C-alpha cells in the first residue's frame, strides 16, 4: 500500500492533481499488467485502456468512498469494466509471440532458455484466456498482482469464500487445459 494513501486520496478529491499523480505513478504499473494480460498482450490497447482507467478514476474520485477498502480495489473494478467495454468494441484479439518478451538484463538466460520460457509464458497466457472472465480476473489478481483474497473479493464484488472456490476451480481447469493442449499451443 502506498504510504499516506488516504491523505493523497483526500487531496485528490479536493482537486489536487499532484496528489492524484502520485496515486497514478504508484498504481499504473499494476493496472497496466492486469490490463495487458486481459487484452491478450496487446500493448497499445493495454496502454490506452490503462490510461482510460485513470482518467475515469480522476473524473470520479469525488465519488470514491473508502469504507476501509483499498483504493486499488476501486481501480481494479474500473479496469474490469473498461476491459468489458474493450471486448465489446474489439471482440477478436490475437496474442502475438513478439509481445511476450523476457526481461533478462543480466543475460542470465541462454537463448534456448529464453525461447523455452517465452513459449511456456505464451502457453499459460493462452490457457488463462480460455477460462471464464471472472476466473481470468481472479487468477491474474492473485498470481500476477499478488493480491490477497480479501482485496480480490472487494474488486470483483464477491465473498472471500466465492473467490477461493472460483480460484480453485480455475486452477483445476487451467491445469486441465495445459495438460490437454500444452503440445498444441
Steps between C-alpha positions, in 0.01 A plus 500: 500500500615849420618697801256781589253363243196627690646849513576491127144387427362780716711757316404352162132520594556870567640540148866441578642379172848455651359262763312306234820493296673318785218245512527465123876443512464235769206305355557534124746208469263268690193599299699484176618141570144395580363662184786371283428139590124545460550654154708207377830684514394785271725771638352796317146409605615431855673837523190680373272308734726557800499873438121492456470329839684788666310761302173345624643482853600868488156603372327293770740534793246713687263201498759265651412394855773333704287285734823326601549350154827543309505766231643236267174301520316799358759536221483130411121525479534791257757296305272195482213715369731666247618159379139387454436811289822433306391146411158624393671732253782256406356148521801327347849529643815322394795423724823589325806293583711813456302668777628246751847616592721374776656758729859383528724801571784290639512260207431213740298297253646321202316560172339154515380566856352833394312333216380219727390746768321719242318195364396396851376851577314507169336164580390612845364832370306321225368247751392775740314666214291184461365541852182691579549874545452489877750213526753694292463804722550298818802311365665823381427691820615217725805370315621788284409792723542296823184645651358348818166316481324779691607766251408284200158443657446875533618563144260252343220546754489138618548341840842368599359147501372544145840631387675198655257262331528670160880507534509129583280414203695731269834345597358153448366604158828671413694182579258301286535742208879497521512120529268451202622779276854565615652340195257667261576861593 
